[in-house]
Amino acid sequence: MCLTCGCMDAHLEMGEANITYEDLKKAADENGRSVEETMDIFERTKAKDQARHAQEWGKGVAVGSGDRP
C-alpha cells in the first residue's frame, strides 16, 4: 500500500505490517477526526518525535559510527 510499502495503491492489502487507507480511516473515525486531520496529527507527531529521538529515525547518526541499532 502506498502508505507504507511504496506500491502506490492505498487500498491493497499486503500483509499485516502494512497500513492501508482503510486502517487510517478507522483510526480517524475512532478519534472523531477526518483522514486529513489524522494525517496532519501524524506528521506533527512525527516531527516532534524525530526531534526527541533522532537516532530511532536514523537521523543524527554518523555512517560507520557503530551507533545504529
URUR-V798533 format. One record per helix or strand of 3 or more residues. SS is the DSSP state (alpha for helix, beta for strand). FROM is the first residue (numbers start at 1). TO is the last residue. If there is no record, write none. Layout:
SS/FROM/TO + SS/FROM/TO
This chain:
alpha/21/30 + alpha/35/52 + alpha/54/57
